[in-house]
Amino acid sequence: MKRLVTAALIALVAAGSAGCQQGGTVAVGGNTAARRAIGVDQLRADGVAALEKGRYENALRAFAEALSRLPDDVGLHYLLAVTYSHLDRKEDAVLAFRYVVQHGKPGSDEVQAATRWLAGVGIAIGRAEPVPTPDPPEILTASLEGKVVWKLEPDRSMPRLQLQLEGISADTQGKRYGIFAHFNGLYAFPKVRPGDYRLRAQIAYTRIWEMDVTVGEKTVLDLTQDNAVSRDILKNP
Protein backbone atom coordinates (compact mmCIF):
# COMPACT_ATOMS: atom_id res chain seq x y z
CA MET A 1 0.00 0.00 0.00
CA LYS A 2 1.39 3.38 -1.01
CA ARG A 3 1.47 5.71 2.00
CA LEU A 4 1.73 9.46 1.86
CA VAL A 5 2.88 11.29 4.96
CA THR A 6 5.45 13.98 5.58
CA ALA A 7 5.64 16.01 8.76
CA ALA A 8 5.95 19.26 6.83
CA LEU A 9 2.87 18.65 4.69
CA ILE A 10 0.75 17.47 7.61
CA ALA A 11 1.71 20.57 9.60
CA LEU A 12 0.95 22.81 6.63
CA VAL A 13 -2.46 21.26 6.02
CA ALA A 14 -3.34 21.28 9.72
CA ALA A 15 -2.50 24.95 10.06
CA GLY A 16 -3.87 26.19 6.75
CA SER A 17 -7.10 24.23 6.42
CA ALA A 18 -8.61 25.74 9.53
CA GLY A 19 -8.74 29.14 7.87
CA CYS A 20 -9.06 28.67 4.11
CA GLN A 21 -10.36 25.21 3.17
CA GLN A 22 -13.73 24.99 4.90
CA GLY A 23 -15.80 25.97 1.91
CA GLY A 24 -17.90 28.44 3.90
CA THR A 25 -19.50 25.78 6.07
CA VAL A 26 -19.54 27.87 9.25
CA ALA A 27 -21.25 30.75 7.49
CA VAL A 28 -24.05 28.54 6.15
CA GLY A 29 -26.84 27.96 8.63
CA GLY A 30 -25.75 30.70 11.02
CA ASN A 31 -25.59 29.74 14.65
CA THR A 32 -26.34 26.06 14.04
CA ALA A 33 -23.30 25.59 11.79
CA ALA A 34 -21.16 27.62 14.18
CA ARG A 35 -22.13 25.35 17.07
CA ARG A 36 -21.24 22.27 15.04
CA ALA A 37 -17.78 23.72 14.36
CA ILE A 38 -17.01 24.16 18.07
CA GLY A 39 -14.02 22.07 19.07
CA VAL A 40 -12.90 21.29 15.52
CA ASP A 41 -9.52 23.00 15.92
CA GLN A 42 -8.78 20.98 19.06
CA LEU A 43 -9.88 17.74 17.40
CA ARG A 44 -7.69 18.57 14.40
CA ALA A 45 -4.70 19.22 16.66
CA ASP A 46 -5.31 16.03 18.64
CA GLY A 47 -5.55 14.03 15.41
CA VAL A 48 -2.34 15.48 13.99
CA ALA A 49 -0.48 14.75 17.23
CA ALA A 50 -1.73 11.15 17.20
CA LEU A 51 -0.88 10.77 13.51
CA GLU A 52 2.68 11.98 13.98
CA LYS A 53 3.14 9.51 16.85
CA GLY A 54 1.80 6.58 14.82
CA ARG A 55 -1.39 6.29 16.86
CA TYR A 56 -3.56 5.92 13.79
CA GLU A 57 -6.77 4.70 15.42
CA ASN A 58 -6.71 7.70 17.77
CA ALA A 59 -6.10 10.00 14.81
CA LEU A 60 -8.99 8.39 12.91
CA ARG A 61 -11.43 9.01 15.74
CA ALA A 62 -10.37 12.64 16.10
CA PHE A 63 -10.57 13.44 12.38
CA ALA A 64 -13.89 11.60 11.91
CA GLU A 65 -15.46 13.51 14.80
CA ALA A 66 -14.09 16.79 13.44
CA LEU A 67 -15.55 16.05 9.99
CA SER A 68 -18.93 15.22 11.51
CA ARG A 69 -18.95 18.82 12.76
CA LEU A 70 -17.35 20.44 9.70
CA PRO A 71 -17.94 18.06 6.75
CA ASP A 72 -16.70 20.40 3.97
CA ASP A 73 -13.20 20.97 5.39
CA VAL A 74 -10.79 19.78 2.66
CA GLY A 75 -7.82 19.76 5.02
CA LEU A 76 -9.61 17.37 7.37
CA HIS A 77 -10.45 15.08 4.47
CA TYR A 78 -6.76 15.06 3.53
CA LEU A 79 -5.62 14.25 7.08
CA LEU A 80 -8.22 11.48 7.31
CA ALA A 81 -7.04 10.09 3.96
CA VAL A 82 -3.43 9.98 5.19
CA THR A 83 -4.61 8.15 8.30
CA TYR A 84 -6.51 5.59 6.23
CA SER A 85 -3.41 5.01 4.08
CA HIS A 86 -1.43 4.10 7.21
CA LEU A 87 -4.20 1.76 8.36
CA ASP A 88 -4.11 -0.01 4.94
CA ARG A 89 -7.75 0.92 4.33
CA LYS A 90 -7.27 1.55 0.62
CA GLU A 91 -10.93 1.94 -0.38
CA ASP A 92 -11.56 4.59 2.26
CA ALA A 93 -8.27 6.35 1.49
CA VAL A 94 -9.19 6.51 -2.21
CA LEU A 95 -12.57 8.08 -1.41
CA ALA A 96 -11.00 10.66 0.88
CA PHE A 97 -8.16 11.56 -1.50
CA ARG A 98 -10.67 11.85 -4.37
CA TYR A 99 -12.64 14.34 -2.30
CA VAL A 100 -9.49 16.41 -1.77
CA VAL A 101 -8.73 16.49 -5.50
CA GLN A 102 -12.32 17.33 -6.44
CA HIS A 103 -12.94 20.00 -3.81
CA GLY A 104 -9.50 21.36 -2.91
CA LYS A 105 -7.88 24.49 -4.32
CA PRO A 106 -6.21 23.66 -7.65
CA GLY A 107 -2.45 23.47 -7.25
CA SER A 108 -2.55 23.41 -3.45
CA ASP A 109 -0.12 21.16 -1.58
CA GLU A 110 -2.83 18.75 -0.42
CA VAL A 111 -4.38 18.46 -3.90
CA GLN A 112 -0.97 17.72 -5.44
CA ALA A 113 -0.15 15.20 -2.71
CA ALA A 114 -3.53 13.49 -3.05
CA THR A 115 -3.11 13.28 -6.82
CA ARG A 116 0.33 11.67 -6.41
CA TRP A 117 -1.05 9.13 -3.93
CA LEU A 118 -3.89 8.18 -6.26
CA ALA A 119 -1.47 7.84 -9.16
CA GLY A 120 0.74 5.65 -7.01
CA VAL A 121 -2.09 3.14 -6.58
CA GLY A 122 -3.00 3.26 -10.26
CA ILE A 123 -5.81 5.83 -10.18
CA ALA A 124 -5.60 8.80 -12.51
CA ILE A 125 -8.09 11.49 -11.61
CA GLY A 126 -8.90 15.01 -12.76
CA ARG A 127 -11.11 17.61 -11.17
CA ALA A 128 -14.10 16.52 -13.24
CA GLU A 129 -15.29 12.92 -13.04
CA PRO A 130 -16.90 11.43 -16.18
CA VAL A 131 -20.66 11.14 -15.92
CA PRO A 132 -21.70 7.46 -16.03
CA THR A 133 -24.08 6.40 -18.77
CA PRO A 134 -27.49 5.76 -17.18
CA ASP A 135 -29.20 2.42 -17.55
CA PRO A 136 -32.09 2.20 -20.00
CA PRO A 137 -35.26 3.15 -18.10
CA GLU A 138 -36.93 -0.18 -18.73
CA ILE A 139 -34.45 -2.16 -16.60
CA LEU A 140 -34.55 0.17 -13.57
CA THR A 141 -37.49 -1.65 -12.03
CA ALA A 142 -36.28 -2.33 -8.48
CA SER A 143 -36.24 -0.18 -5.36
CA LEU A 144 -34.80 -0.26 -1.84
CA GLU A 145 -36.24 1.82 0.99
CA GLY A 146 -36.63 1.91 4.72
CA LYS A 147 -36.09 3.86 7.93
CA VAL A 148 -32.89 4.93 9.67
CA VAL A 149 -33.68 4.27 13.33
CA TRP A 150 -31.28 5.33 16.10
CA LYS A 151 -31.85 6.54 19.64
CA LEU A 152 -30.21 9.95 20.02
CA GLU A 153 -29.94 12.33 22.94
CA PRO A 154 -32.55 15.14 22.87
CA ASP A 155 -31.52 18.10 20.70
CA ARG A 156 -28.42 16.32 19.39
CA SER A 157 -27.88 17.07 15.72
CA MET A 158 -26.11 14.59 13.45
CA PRO A 159 -24.58 15.08 9.99
CA ARG A 160 -26.24 13.49 6.99
CA LEU A 161 -25.71 9.79 6.41
CA GLN A 162 -24.20 8.77 3.07
CA LEU A 163 -25.61 5.53 1.61
CA GLN A 164 -24.24 3.58 -1.36
CA LEU A 165 -25.40 0.51 -3.24
CA GLU A 166 -22.65 -1.34 -5.12
CA GLY A 167 -23.50 -4.25 -7.40
CA ILE A 168 -21.95 -7.62 -6.51
CA SER A 169 -23.72 -10.05 -8.88
CA ALA A 170 -23.33 -10.65 -12.60
CA ASP A 171 -26.43 -8.57 -13.36
CA THR A 172 -25.40 -5.63 -11.17
CA GLN A 173 -21.59 -5.64 -11.49
CA GLY A 174 -20.30 -2.09 -11.95
CA LYS A 175 -23.56 -0.47 -10.86
CA ARG A 176 -23.38 2.10 -8.06
CA TYR A 177 -26.12 4.26 -6.59
CA GLY A 178 -25.64 6.89 -3.89
CA ILE A 179 -28.01 8.95 -1.74
CA PHE A 180 -28.04 10.90 1.53
CA ALA A 181 -30.41 10.44 4.46
CA HIS A 182 -30.98 11.70 7.99
CA PHE A 183 -31.00 9.75 11.24
CA ASN A 184 -34.51 8.85 12.35
CA GLY A 185 -35.76 9.59 8.86
CA LEU A 186 -36.53 7.69 5.66
CA TYR A 187 -34.19 6.67 2.84
CA ALA A 188 -34.96 5.38 -0.65
CA PHE A 189 -33.17 4.11 -3.75
CA PRO A 190 -36.23 4.49 -6.01
CA LYS A 191 -34.97 3.14 -9.36
CA VAL A 192 -32.14 0.62 -9.57
CA ARG A 193 -31.28 -2.48 -11.54
CA PRO A 194 -32.69 -5.60 -9.81
CA GLY A 195 -30.16 -7.94 -8.23
CA ASP A 196 -27.61 -8.35 -5.45
CA TYR A 197 -25.81 -5.39 -3.88
CA ARG A 198 -23.53 -4.41 -1.02
CA LEU A 199 -25.24 -1.66 1.00
CA ARG A 200 -22.96 0.73 2.88
CA ALA A 201 -23.93 3.67 5.10
CA GLN A 202 -21.35 5.93 6.68
CA ILE A 203 -20.43 9.28 8.20
CA ALA A 204 -17.12 10.86 7.15
CA TYR A 205 -15.89 7.48 5.82
CA THR A 206 -16.69 5.71 9.11
CA ARG A 207 -19.00 2.79 8.33
CA ILE A 208 -22.14 2.51 10.42
CA TRP A 209 -23.87 -0.18 8.34
CA GLU A 210 -22.54 -2.66 5.76
CA MET A 211 -24.48 -5.67 4.48
CA ASP A 212 -25.51 -7.63 1.39
CA VAL A 213 -29.05 -7.14 0.12
CA THR A 214 -31.07 -8.50 -2.79
CA VAL A 215 -33.10 -5.67 -4.31
CA GLY A 216 -36.37 -6.61 -5.97
CA GLU A 217 -39.48 -4.76 -7.13
CA LYS A 218 -39.96 -3.15 -3.71
CA THR A 219 -37.47 -4.17 -1.01
CA VAL A 220 -37.82 -2.71 2.50
CA LEU A 221 -34.86 -2.73 4.90
CA ASP A 222 -34.66 -0.67 8.09
CA LEU A 223 -31.23 0.40 9.35
CA THR A 224 -31.15 0.08 13.14
CA GLN A 225 -28.72 -0.27 16.01
CA ASP A 226 -29.28 -4.03 15.88
CA ASN A 227 -27.87 -4.44 12.36
CA ALA A 228 -25.15 -1.75 12.59
CA VAL A 229 -21.51 -2.76 12.29
CA SER A 230 -20.13 0.29 14.13
CA ARG A 231 -21.51 2.58 16.79
CA ASP A 232 -18.40 4.49 17.88
CA ILE A 233 -19.12 7.72 16.00
CA LEU A 234 -22.60 7.86 17.49
CA LYS A 235 -21.53 7.61 21.11
CA ASN A 236 -22.63 10.44 23.31
CA PRO A 237 -19.95 13.17 23.50
Rosetta silent file (secondary structure, phi, psi, omega in degrees, C-alpha in Angstrom):
SEQUENCE: MKRLVTAALIALVAAGSAGCQQGGTVAVGGNTAARRAIGVDQLRADGVAALEKGRYENALRAFAEALSRLPDDVGLHYLLAVTYSHLDRKEDAVLAFRYVVQHGKPGSDEVQAATRWLAGVGIAIGRAEPVPTPDPPEILTASLEGKVVWKLEPDRSMPRLQLQLEGISADTQGKRYGIFAHFNGLYAFPKVRPGDYRLRAQIAYTRIWEMDVTVGEKTVLDLTQDNAVSRDILKNP
SCORE:     score description
SCORE:     0.000 S_00000001
   1 L     0.000  129.283  179.988    0.000    0.000    0.000 S_00000001
   2 L   -79.186  122.292  178.164    1.385    3.377   -1.007 S_00000001
   3 L  -102.855  154.531 -179.741    1.469    5.711    1.999 S_00000001
   4 L  -136.833  105.304  178.106    1.728    9.461    1.855 S_00000001
   5 L  -158.461  122.147  170.600    2.878   11.295    4.960 S_00000001
   6 L  -131.999  141.989 -177.165    5.447   13.980    5.579 S_00000001
   7 H   -60.583  -38.316 -177.931    5.639   16.008    8.760 S_00000001
   8 H   -65.365  -44.069 -178.227    5.945   19.261    6.832 S_00000001
   9 H   -68.986  -41.453  178.050    2.868   18.647    4.692 S_00000001
  10 H   -60.490  -44.397  179.608    0.750   17.473    7.612 S_00000001
  11 H   -63.203  -40.320 -179.981    1.706   20.569    9.601 S_00000001
  12 H   -64.018  -46.604 -179.683    0.950   22.805    6.628 S_00000001
  13 H   -65.305  -42.820 -178.380   -2.461   21.265    6.025 S_00000001
  14 H   -62.380  -39.184 -178.813   -3.337   21.285    9.718 S_00000001
  15 H   -77.492  -42.300 -173.103   -2.497   24.953   10.057 S_00000001
  16 H   -80.277  -32.564 -173.019   -3.871   26.191    6.751 S_00000001
  17 H   -70.005  -24.916 -179.799   -7.098   24.234    6.423 S_00000001
  18 H   -63.022  -30.085 -175.700   -8.608   25.743    9.531 S_00000001
  19 H  -102.031  -30.138 -168.438   -8.741   29.138    7.870 S_00000001
  20 H  -128.789    3.890 -176.046   -9.064   28.670    4.112 S_00000001
  21 L  -123.120   25.035 -175.707  -10.363   25.215    3.170 S_00000001
  22 L   -95.994   -2.470  174.334  -13.729   24.988    4.902 S_00000001
  23 L    63.434   22.346  176.795  -15.802   25.966    1.912 S_00000001
  24 L    77.936   16.534 -174.727  -17.899   28.442    3.899 S_00000001
  25 L   -60.884  -42.757 -175.645  -19.496   25.780    6.070 S_00000001
  26 L   -64.966  -33.014 -178.342  -19.542   27.868    9.247 S_00000001
  27 L   -72.457  -28.474 -177.749  -21.252   30.746    7.488 S_00000001
  28 L   -80.216  128.081  178.016  -24.053   28.535    6.148 S_00000001
  29 L    88.260    2.167  173.100  -26.843   27.958    8.626 S_00000001
  30 L    59.873 -128.368 -172.764  -25.754   30.704   11.017 S_00000001
  31 H   -64.023  -33.864 -179.197  -25.586   29.740   14.652 S_00000001
  32 H   -61.198  -48.467  179.117  -26.338   26.059   14.040 S_00000001
  33 H   -64.165  -38.300  179.762  -23.302   25.589   11.795 S_00000001
  34 H   -63.090  -39.579  178.824  -21.157   27.616   14.181 S_00000001
  35 H   -64.796  -38.739 -179.834  -22.126   25.354   17.066 S_00000001
  36 H   -64.173  -29.681 -176.837  -21.236   22.269   15.037 S_00000001
  37 H   -80.738   -9.657 -178.957  -17.775   23.720   14.359 S_00000001
  38 L   -60.343  131.211  177.159  -17.014   24.160   18.067 S_00000001
  39 L    86.939   -2.561 -177.534  -14.019   22.069   19.073 S_00000001
  40 H   -64.817  -42.471 -179.174  -12.895   21.286   15.517 S_00000001
  41 H   -60.349  -40.150  179.660   -9.519   23.002   15.916 S_00000001
  42 H   -69.050  -41.089  177.344   -8.776   20.977   19.058 S_00000001
  43 H   -62.957  -39.758  178.078   -9.881   17.736   17.399 S_00000001
  44 H   -61.799  -46.160 -179.673   -7.687   18.566   14.401 S_00000001
  45 H   -64.159  -41.402  178.302   -4.703   19.221   16.664 S_00000001
  46 H   -62.910  -41.676  179.813   -5.311   16.027   18.638 S_00000001
  47 H   -64.765  -42.862  179.028   -5.553   14.029   15.407 S_00000001
  48 H   -62.948  -42.650  178.698   -2.340   15.484   13.994 S_00000001
  49 H   -61.498  -42.675  178.645   -0.476   14.745   17.225 S_00000001
  50 H   -66.469  -40.004  179.828   -1.730   11.147   17.195 S_00000001
  51 H   -62.392  -44.305 -178.525   -0.882   10.766   13.505 S_00000001
  52 H   -67.303  -24.929  178.738    2.684   11.978   13.985 S_00000001
  53 L   -92.261    1.498 -179.964    3.140    9.506   16.855 S_00000001
  54 L    79.385   14.785  178.353    1.799    6.584   14.817 S_00000001
  55 L   -94.454   76.023 -167.431   -1.391    6.291   16.865 S_00000001
  56 H   -70.783  -35.533  178.267   -3.559    5.920   13.794 S_00000001
  57 H   -65.533  -39.348  176.624   -6.771    4.696   15.418 S_00000001
  58 H   -64.651  -41.581  177.961   -6.714    7.697   17.767 S_00000001
  59 H   -62.333  -41.542 -179.685   -6.096   10.001   14.813 S_00000001
  60 H   -59.713  -45.105 -179.239   -8.986    8.387   12.912 S_00000001
  61 H   -63.577  -41.494 -178.739  -11.432    9.009   15.739 S_00000001
  62 H   -65.800  -46.622 -177.800  -10.375   12.635   16.100 S_00000001
  63 H   -68.378  -38.423  179.209  -10.569   13.442   12.375 S_00000001
  64 H   -64.321  -41.532  178.279  -13.886   11.604   11.911 S_00000001
  65 H   -66.362  -40.122  178.159  -15.459   13.509   14.802 S_00000001
  66 H   -62.496  -41.803  179.756  -14.090   16.795   13.436 S_00000001
  67 H   -69.073  -28.984  176.521  -15.549   16.050    9.991 S_00000001
  68 H   -65.943  -23.498  178.074  -18.928   15.216   11.514 S_00000001
  69 H   -94.675  -27.486 -176.941  -18.952   18.822   12.756 S_00000001
  70 L  -139.087   72.993 -167.726  -17.346   20.445    9.700 S_00000001
  71 L   -69.530  -13.573 -177.487  -17.942   18.062    6.753 S_00000001
  72 L   -98.578    6.575 -176.670  -16.699   20.397    3.975 S_00000001
  73 L   -76.538  108.546 -176.507  -13.198   20.971    5.387 S_00000001
  74 H   -63.292  -39.184  179.784  -10.793   19.782    2.660 S_00000001
  75 H   -60.984  -38.385  176.860   -7.816   19.759    5.024 S_00000001
  76 H   -66.654  -39.213  176.284   -9.613   17.374    7.370 S_00000001
  77 H   -61.344  -39.561  178.924  -10.447   15.076    4.467 S_00000001
  78 H   -64.660  -46.498 -179.137   -6.757   15.060    3.531 S_00000001
  79 H   -63.592  -38.110  176.817   -5.625   14.245    7.080 S_00000001
  80 H   -65.364  -40.277  178.708   -8.217   11.483    7.305 S_00000001
  81 H   -61.491  -43.300  177.566   -7.035   10.092    3.963 S_00000001
  82 H   -60.212  -41.553  179.141   -3.432    9.980    5.191 S_00000001
  83 H   -62.797  -44.563  177.792   -4.613    8.148    8.297 S_00000001
  84 H   -60.917  -37.246 -179.392   -6.511    5.594    6.225 S_00000001
  85 H   -63.798  -35.162  178.318   -3.411    5.010    4.078 S_00000001
  86 H   -74.955  -25.381  178.014   -1.427    4.099    7.206 S_00000001
  87 L   -88.247    4.957 -178.934   -4.204    1.765    8.356 S_00000001
  88 L    58.251   35.046  174.916   -4.110   -0.006    4.945 S_00000001
  89 L  -101.799   77.077 -170.447   -7.746    0.915    4.332 S_00000001
  90 H   -60.419  -46.194 -176.035   -7.273    1.549    0.618 S_00000001
  91 H   -59.288  -44.549  179.934  -10.930    1.939   -0.378 S_00000001
  92 H   -69.732  -37.347  177.429  -11.563    4.594    2.262 S_00000001
  93 H   -62.739  -41.174  179.103   -8.266    6.350    1.485 S_00000001
  94 H   -60.742  -46.443  179.559   -9.193    6.505   -2.213 S_00000001
  95 H   -59.638  -43.836 -177.691  -12.571    8.083   -1.409 S_00000001
  96 H   -69.258  -43.414  178.415  -11.003   10.662    0.879 S_00000001
  97 H   -65.888  -35.357  175.652   -8.157   11.562   -1.505 S_00000001
  98 H   -60.505  -42.192  179.045  -10.669   11.849   -4.370 S_00000001
  99 H   -59.805  -42.393 -179.885  -12.643   14.344   -2.296 S_00000001
 100 H   -60.474  -46.399 -179.044   -9.491   16.407   -1.772 S_00000001
 101 H   -63.862  -41.041 -175.362   -8.728   16.486   -5.501 S_00000001
 102 H   -73.965  -32.641 -171.312  -12.321   17.329   -6.439 S_00000001
 103 H  -114.715  -10.520 -179.644  -12.936   20.003   -3.806 S_00000001
 104 L   -77.597  168.564  178.586   -9.495   21.365   -2.905 S_00000001
 105 L   -71.485  125.811 -179.658   -7.876   24.492   -4.316 S_00000001
 106 L   -54.188  131.632  178.844   -6.208   23.658   -7.651 S_00000001
 107 L    84.103   -5.233  179.510   -2.449   23.466   -7.248 S_00000001
 108 L   -68.099  160.470 -177.280   -2.549   23.405   -3.445 S_00000001
 109 H   -58.855  -42.969 -176.753   -0.125   21.159   -1.578 S_00000001
 110 H   -69.937  -35.513  177.516   -2.829   18.747   -0.417 S_00000001
 111 H   -65.718  -43.488  178.310   -4.375   18.457   -3.900 S_00000001
 112 H   -63.631  -42.629 -179.583   -0.973   17.717   -5.438 S_00000001
 113 H   -65.554  -41.691  178.938   -0.147   15.202   -2.713 S_00000001
 114 H   -64.076  -39.991  178.769   -3.531   13.491   -3.047 S_00000001
 115 H   -63.181  -42.072  178.111   -3.109   13.277   -6.823 S_00000001
 116 H   -63.211  -41.153 -179.551    0.329   11.671   -6.407 S_00000001
 117 H   -63.183  -46.378 -179.799   -1.049    9.131   -3.928 S_00000001
 118 H   -62.117  -40.459  177.102   -3.891    8.178   -6.258 S_00000001
 119 H   -63.850  -35.190 -179.317   -1.470    7.845   -9.164 S_00000001
 120 H   -66.452  -23.121  176.532    0.740    5.654   -7.006 S_00000001
 121 L  -105.111   15.543  172.616   -2.090    3.137   -6.581 S_00000001
 122 L    86.861   21.099 -179.598   -3.000    3.262  -10.265 S_00000001
 123 L  -117.248  114.253  174.819   -5.812    5.826  -10.182 S_00000001
 124 L   -96.122  129.893 -174.650   -5.603    8.804  -12.514 S_00000001
 125 L  -142.351  138.550  172.849   -8.093   11.495  -11.605 S_00000001
 126 L  -107.118 -172.487 -179.549   -8.898   15.005  -12.763 S_00000001
 127 L   -79.166  -15.901  179.127  -11.114   17.611  -11.169 S_00000001
 128 L  -119.216  118.469  178.241  -14.099   16.522  -13.244 S_00000001
 129 L   -79.317  141.738  174.922  -15.295   12.915  -13.041 S_00000001
 130 L   -64.135  142.628  179.392  -16.895   11.426  -16.179 S_00000001
 131 L   -82.167  122.883 -178.429  -20.659   11.139  -15.916 S_00000001
 132 L   -65.763  147.649  177.485  -21.701    7.463  -16.028 S_00000001
 133 L   -73.243  123.542 -177.927  -24.077    6.399  -18.774 S_00000001
 134 L   -68.632  153.351  175.837  -27.491    5.765  -17.175 S_00000001
 135 L   -68.069  151.588  172.503  -29.204    2.423  -17.546 S_00000001
 136 L   -56.638  138.261 -174.596  -32.087    2.197  -19.995 S_00000001
 137 H   -55.390  -30.571 -173.432  -35.262    3.151  -18.097 S_00000001
 138 H   -70.076  -19.024 -179.197  -36.935   -0.176  -18.727 S_00000001
 139 H   -97.782   -5.427  179.218  -34.453   -2.162  -16.601 S_00000001
 140 L   -89.043   71.512 -171.161  -34.548    0.170  -13.573 S_00000001
 141 L  -109.802    1.169 -177.493  -37.489   -1.651  -12.034 S_00000001
 142 E  -107.582  162.938  177.417  -36.279   -2.331   -8.478 S_00000001
 143 E  -149.593  152.090  175.634  -36.238   -0.177   -5.359 S_00000001
 144 E  -131.806  129.218 -179.493  -34.797   -0.261   -1.836 S_00000001
 145 E  -149.590  167.379  178.595  -36.243    1.824    0.986 S_00000001
 146 E   169.186 -166.847  179.634  -36.625    1.907    4.724 S_00000001
 147 E  -111.148  151.111  170.092  -36.089    3.865    7.928 S_00000001
 148 E  -105.444  106.972 -171.371  -32.886    4.926    9.672 S_00000001
 149 L  -113.616  119.699  179.313  -33.678    4.275   13.334 S_00000001
 150 L  -152.897  134.070  179.368  -31.283    5.327   16.096 S_00000001
 151 L   -80.049  117.996 -179.640  -31.850    6.543   19.639 S_00000001
 152 L  -116.500  155.247  174.495  -30.212    9.953   20.020 S_00000001
 153 L   -64.804  147.821  179.339  -29.937   12.325   22.942 S_00000001
 154 L   -55.732  137.213  175.943  -32.545   15.139   22.867 S_00000001
 155 L    68.767    9.039  177.053  -31.520   18.101   20.699 S_00000001
 156 L   -84.697  123.911  178.344  -28.424   16.321   19.393 S_00000001
 157 L   -93.805  145.799  179.169  -27.876   17.066   15.720 S_00000001
 158 L  -127.133  146.926  176.020  -26.109   14.594   13.450 S_00000001
 159 L   -66.781  166.542  179.375  -24.584   15.076    9.995 S_00000001
 160 L   -64.930  150.384  177.749  -26.236   13.490    6.989 S_00000001
 161 E   -95.214  130.653  178.130  -25.706    9.789    6.413 S_00000001
 162 E   -97.190  125.931 -179.533  -24.199    8.767    3.071 S_00000001
 163 E  -117.317  142.232  179.274  -25.606    5.533    1.608 S_00000001
 164 E  -139.773  135.766  170.498  -24.240    3.582   -1.358 S_00000001
 165 E  -106.148  127.199  178.038  -25.402    0.506   -3.239 S_00000001
 166 E  -125.191  123.810 -176.713  -22.651   -1.344   -5.119 S_00000001
 167 E   -64.033  138.603 -178.853  -23.499   -4.253   -7.398 S_00000001
 168 L  -128.519    0.884  178.475  -21.951   -7.623   -6.511 S_00000001
 169 L  -111.335  172.387 -178.257  -23.717  -10.049   -8.879 S_00000001
 170 L   -58.692  -37.461 -177.496  -23.327  -10.650  -12.601 S_00000001
 171 L   -75.815  -22.731 -174.658  -26.431   -8.575  -13.357 S_00000001
 172 L  -115.224    0.929 -177.103  -25.400   -5.630  -11.173 S_00000001
 173 L   -54.523  129.721  179.240  -21.593   -5.641  -11.493 S_00000001
 174 L    87.246   -4.850  179.589  -20.302   -2.087  -11.947 S_00000001
 175 L   -91.006  131.102  177.720  -23.561   -0.467  -10.861 S_00000001
 176 E  -135.955  137.480  178.237  -23.384    2.105   -8.059 S_00000001
 177 E  -133.288  135.294 -178.420  -26.116    4.263   -6.591 S_00000001
 178 E  -130.881  142.411  177.041  -25.642    6.892   -3.890 S_00000001
 179 E  -145.123  171.071  171.606  -28.012    8.951   -1.740 S_00000001
 180 E  -118.541  152.558  178.339  -28.039   10.904    1.525 S_00000001
 181 E  -148.742  168.442  179.050  -30.410   10.436    4.459 S_00000001
 182 L  -112.425  148.938  174.524  -30.976   11.699    7.989 S_00000001
 183 L   -62.369  140.900 -176.604  -30.996    9.749   11.239 S_00000001
 184 L    58.628   37.800  174.758  -34.514    8.851   12.351 S_00000001
 185 L  -134.906 -169.608 -179.475  -35.763    9.587    8.856 S_00000001
 186 E  -102.423  153.878  171.243  -36.526    7.686    5.664 S_00000001
 187 E  -132.630  158.609  179.528  -34.192    6.666    2.844 S_00000001
 188 E  -159.328  131.558  164.215  -34.957    5.375   -0.654 S_00000001
 189 E  -103.045   94.462 -166.848  -33.167    4.115   -3.745 S_00000001
 190 E   -75.322  -30.478 -176.048  -36.231    4.486   -6.012 S_00000001
 191 E  -140.405  102.863  178.510  -34.971    3.141   -9.360 S_00000001
 192 E  -134.739  166.213  175.414  -32.139    0.616   -9.565 S_00000001
 193 L   -72.534  132.939  178.736  -31.278   -2.477  -11.544 S_00000001
 194 L   -62.545  146.965  176.064  -32.689   -5.600   -9.815 S_00000001
 195 E   143.706 -162.058 -174.985  -30.158   -7.938   -8.235 S_00000001
 196 E   -96.829  137.809 -177.279  -27.609   -8.346   -5.448 S_00000001
 197 E  -138.142  160.628  165.174  -25.813   -5.390   -3.875 S_00000001
 198 E  -101.956  120.606  178.428  -23.533   -4.414   -1.023 S_00000001
 199 E   -97.601  127.232  177.192  -25.235   -1.661    1.000 S_00000001
 200 E  -125.638  141.201  174.982  -22.959    0.735    2.884 S_00000001
 201 E  -136.723  132.588 -171.504  -23.931    3.667    5.105 S_00000001
 202 E  -152.712  162.922  171.886  -21.354    5.934    6.677 S_00000001
 203 E  -124.058  122.795  177.331  -20.432    9.285    8.201 S_00000001
 204 L    49.596   44.409  176.937  -17.119   10.857    7.150 S_00000001
 205 L    72.583    3.891  174.439  -15.891    7.477    5.824 S_00000001
 206 E   -94.940  116.622 -175.859  -16.693    5.713    9.111 S_00000001
 207 E   -70.030  131.157  172.655  -18.997    2.788    8.333 S_00000001
 208 E  -104.420  -39.717  176.026  -22.141    2.510   10.420 S_00000001
 209 E  -131.446  145.028  172.754  -23.869   -0.177    8.337 S_00000001
 210 E  -156.434  121.895 -176.667  -22.545   -2.662    5.764 S_00000001
 211 E  -162.524  160.005  174.072  -24.478   -5.670    4.482 S_00000001
 212 E   -88.307  144.284 -179.484  -25.510   -7.626    1.388 S_00000001
 213 E  -147.876  138.459  173.630  -29.051   -7.136    0.121 S_00000001
 214 E   -96.177  120.065 -175.155  -31.075   -8.497   -2.793 S_00000001
 215 E  -100.451  119.594  178.364  -33.099   -5.667   -4.306 S_00000001
 216 L  -111.847 -154.327 -174.752  -36.368   -6.608   -5.966 S_00000001
 217 L   -57.660  -41.880  174.905  -39.478   -4.763   -7.131 S_00000001
 218 L  -152.113   94.090 -177.827  -39.962   -3.155   -3.708 S_00000001
 219 E  -100.042  131.838 -179.762  -37.467   -4.175   -1.015 S_00000001
 220 E  -114.665  127.359  179.681  -37.816   -2.710    2.497 S_00000001
 221 L  -144.158  115.580  176.248  -34.856   -2.733    4.900 S_00000001
 222 L   -86.408  139.188  176.001  -34.658   -0.667    8.091 S_00000001
 223 E   -99.889  115.443 -173.774  -31.228    0.398    9.351 S_00000001
 224 L  -130.491  176.080  176.116  -31.149    0.083   13.143 S_00000001
 225 L   -64.034  -27.914 -177.382  -28.723   -0.269   16.014 S_00000001
 226 L   -70.043  -31.623 -179.409  -29.278   -4.030   15.883 S_00000001
 227 L  -107.789   14.473  176.514  -27.865   -4.436   12.356 S_00000001
 228 L   -75.849  151.314  176.352  -25.153   -1.752   12.593 S_00000001
 229 L  -101.758  -14.089  179.092  -21.505   -2.758   12.287 S_00000001
 230 L  -149.762  138.751  178.807  -20.126    0.289   14.132 S_00000001
 231 L  -125.780    0.090 -171.605  -21.505    2.584   16.785 S_00000001
 232 H   -58.382  -43.621 -175.158  -18.401    4.493   17.881 S_00000001
 233 H   -70.088  -15.285 -177.562  -19.119    7.719   16.003 S_00000001
 234 H  -102.831    9.440  176.042  -22.597    7.863   17.494 S_00000001
 235 L   -66.855  151.043  178.412  -21.530    7.610   21.112 S_00000001
 236 L   -63.979  137.499  179.666  -22.632   10.442   23.308 S_00000001
 237 L   -66.038    0.000    0.000  -19.946   13.168   23.498 S_00000001
